[in-house]
Amino acid sequence: NDGSDSKEPDLDIECYCEQPAIRLRVKKENENKGRYFYACSNRPRDEQCGFFQWADAETNGHRNKEVISCSPYDYLS
């Protein structure tokens, strides 16, 4: 990725569905504003697996076993 905000799947990161995750940026006004994260790319939202991983987490392209299960929409405004 080139650092731009992208909703295109990232082929290096997979969600729990074993599909390419999408990279999003936090838009809410909080300490994480502007920080990138990966989320399940399935649509509609109710078909998502709940995958969430910070883009700056060191995982070598694998799912982080310490990933918390929450909605990526908690970070979007």
Salt bridges, closest charged atoms under 4 A:
ASP5 OD2 - ARG25 NH2 3.88
GLU29 OE2 - LYS33 NZ 2.47
ASP56 OD1 - ARG35 NH2 2.90
